[in-house]
């Protein structure tokens, strides 16, 4: 993601990465899985990279196990939560099959 300061004064921005989970009993609507604060000079741009691990996509079962569920996931990176009209970058991907992660 590229973060750009379009103003004439220096400032900070916090880029937030959210994961939206497939519909599943007990699954959250979304979860904050990463963030980075950057200071930008007037007109400056910076490329940010986030890395997701399988555990970042997992849900915890009633038995306390971390499981990656099959279904459609959404990734959103922006300056706030992905609500109506929020500015950011959004992508979707699909996972087939279920994976239990080691403790």
C-alpha positions in Angstrom: 0.0 0.0 0.0 1.2 3.5 -0.7 0.6 6.2 1.9 0.8 9.8 0.6 0.8 13.1 2.4 -1.1 15.5 0.1 -1.0 18.5 2.4 1.6 21.2 2.8 2.5 20.3 6.4 4.2 17.2 7.8 2.0 14.7 9.6 1.6 11.2 10.9 -0.7 8.5 9.5 -1.5 5.1 11.0 -2.2 2.5 8.3 -4.4 -0.3 9.7 -4.9 -3.8 8.3 -8.2 -5.6 8.9 -9.3 -9.1 8.1 -12.9 -9.9 7.4 -13.8 -13.5 8.1 -16.2 -15.9 6.4 -19.6 -16.1 8.1 -19.2 -18.7 10.9 -20.7 -19.1 14.3 -18.7 -17.1 16.8 -16.5 -15.5 14.0 -15.9 -11.8 14.4 -17.0 -9.4 11.6 -13.4 -8.2 11.3 -10.2 -8.1 13.3 -7.3 -5.7 13.3 -4.2 -7.8 12.3 -1.6 -5.1 11.8 -0.8 -1.4 11.8 2.1 0.9 11.1 2.5 4.6 12.1 4.5 6.6 9.5 5.6 10.3 9.6 5.4 11.9 6.2 6.9 15.2 5.0 4.7 17.4 2.8 4.1 15.7 -0.5 6.0 12.5 0.6 4.8 9.0 -0.3 5.8 5.7 1.3 5.2 2.1 0.3 4.1 0.0 3.3 4.1 -3.8 3.3 2.2 -6.1 5.7 2.7 -9.8 6.1 0.0 -12.2 7.1 0.7 -15.6 8.7 -1.8 -18.5 8.9 -2.4 -17.7 12.6 -3.6 -14.2 11.6 -6.4 -15.8 9.7 -7.3 -18.3 12.4 -10.3 -18.4 14.7 -10.2 -20.0 18.2 -12.6 -22.9 18.7 -14.5 -23.6 22.0 -11.8 -26.2 22.6 -9.1 -23.5 22.4 -7.7 -24.7 19.1 -6.7 -22.2 16.3 -8.4 -23.2 13.0 -8.3 -21.5 9.6 -11.8 -22.0 8.2 -12.7 -22.3 4.5 -14.5 -19.5 2.9 -14.2 -15.9 1.6 -11.9 -13.5 3.4 -11.5 -9.8 3.0 -8.3 -7.7 3.5 -8.7 -4.0 4.0 -5.8 -1.5 4.6 -6.6 2.1 5.3 -6.5 4.8 8.0 -9.6 3.5 9.8 -11.9 0.5 10.1 -13.5 -0.6 6.8 -16.9 1.1 7.3 -19.1 2.7 4.7 -17.1 5.3 2.8 -13.7 4.5 4.4 -10.8 5.2 2.2 -8.3 2.4 1.7 -7.5 -0.7 -0.4 -9.7 -3.8 -0.3 -9.1 -7.3 -1.7 -10.8 -10.7 -1.3 -9.5 -14.2 -1.4 -10.9 -17.7 -0.8 -9.5 -20.5 1.3 -10.6 -24.1 0.5 -10.4 -26.7 3.2 -9.9 -26.4 6.9 -6.5 -26.3 8.7 -5.9 -26.8 12.4 -2.7 -24.9 13.6 -0.3 -26.3 16.1 -0.5 -24.7 19.6 
